[in-house]
Amino acid sequence: VPATMAMNLLEDWCRGMEVDIHRSLLVTGIPEDCGQAEIEETLHGVLSPLGPYFVLNKIFLREENAKAALIENPESFDLEDHPYW
């Protein structure tokens, strides 16, 4: 997903769900055939070092032929100290 499209999707999704964008992450490129358990297991491996989080919603992106997930941290994500970002 191009960066501008991803940012627009994140902003729109957060606004629509009344979620603070500064406590949210958008995960894109999730294979269409990836089930709930596999998504949660994969996200846990990557996101657990960032603190508690919740998968708020998932959608299918037709243009990408993949799923996207909206993730929220009840506090805020500290991305500065994380080696992946």
HELIX and SHEET records of a PDB file:
HELIX    1   1 ALA A    3  MET A   17  1                                  15    
HELIX    2   2 ILE A   21  ARG A   23  5                                   3    
HELIX    3   3 GLN A   36  LEU A   47  1                                  12    
HELIX    4   4 SER A   48  LEU A   50  5                                   3    
SHEET    1   A 3 SER A  24  PRO A  31  0                                        
SHEET    2   A 3 ALA A  66  GLU A  72 -1                                        
SHEET    3   A 3 PHE A  54  LEU A  61 -1                                        
END                                                                             
